[in-house]
C-alpha cells in the first residue's frame, strides 16, 4: 500500500513539475520582461486620438396609406 502511495505522489509531483516547466518555457520572454519591470501591461499598446461621430436619425418605415374597408362575405 505504501508503494502505491509513493508512486501516486511521484506521478503527481512529476506532472506538476512538467506543467510548470512547460509554462515557463513557453512564456520565458514575458516572465523575464515582467521581472525587469518592462511588462507589456505597463506600456501603452495603442495610441488613439479623439474621433467625432455624427449620427443622423431617419424614419425606418413609411406610414401606411391603406384604407380599411369591409368586404362582402361570399
C-alpha positions, 0 to 999 in steps of 0.5 A: 500500500505504501508503494502505491502511495509513493508512486501516486505522489511521484506521478503527481509531483512529476506532472506538476513539475512538467506543467510548470516547466512547460509554462515557463518555457513557453512564456520565458520572454514575458516572465523575464520582461515582467521581472525587469519591470518592462511588462507589456501591461505597463506600456501603452499598446495603442495610441488613439486620438479623439474621433467625432461621430455624427449620427443622423436619425431617419424614419425606418418605415413609411406610414401606411396609406391603406384604407380599411374597408369591409368586404362582402362575405361570399 
